[in-house]
Amino acid sequence: MTNMKNEIRSNDAKDASLTRVDMKLEIVVIPVSDVDRAKEFYGRLGWRLDADFASGDDFRVIQFTPPGSGCSVIFGKNVNAAAPGSAQGLYLIVSNIRAARDVLLGRGVEISQVFHDAGGVYAGTDEPYLFGRLRVSGPDAEHRSYRSFASFSDPDGNGWLLQEITTRLPGRIDAAQTTFASTADLASALRRAEAAHGQHEKRTGGQRDENWPDWYAEYMAREQSGEELPQ
């Protein structure tokens, strides 16, 4: 462990003297056995079909992009040597776990109930996920960011998880930039700001805050970057 810490510190020191080069994750390859069946499934999720290209009988590649995602998935024939169904632990980040689950249910997708972790207990018999192999039914009681999940699989068994994130941990997003991947994410952020602002007005005597747009904006920017929220 000491060597690992030293290596991390060494890398940090080196990085400070280097020009940063952006490296954006673009593609995740999903191994499937039946290309047309997989195409129907991922299309049914409501994902955008970007490409369906074939070259003769020996090659075909299909690309889909989830709503609001900067990263796409591809699958097809002779694009991956991995066994069909072997891709596991594929995370889809959502701002409202229940709403996202309801959308998938409405599209005919078999998906688990919402669950959360057992608070430091990682051993169990459930399917593994970010916090081990013990799933506790229901969303996180405190609705903490990163802590609520739901899982589903494609027809080959490739495993996906929805994970609810509303506030990023400090340092995981540029504090100078506030972006939302979709109108749904923006609407959810506005609702959370509205609820928090209602509490703010109560604390200030119940008077209408004429500067509520500024308060909303500051709250939403700080929430996304993981900074302390305005009171």
Secondary structure, DSSP 8 states (H G I E B T S, - for coil): -HHHHHHHHHHHHHHHTS--------EEE---S-HHHHHHHHHHTT-EEEEEEEETTTEEEEEEE-TT-S-EEEEEESS--S-TT----EEEEES-HHHHHHHHHHTT--B---EE--SS---SSS--BTTBS--EESS-TT--TT-EEEEEE-TT--EEEEEE-SS--TTSS-TT----SSHHHHHHHHHHHHHHHHHHHHHTTS---TTHHHHHHHHHHHHHHT-----
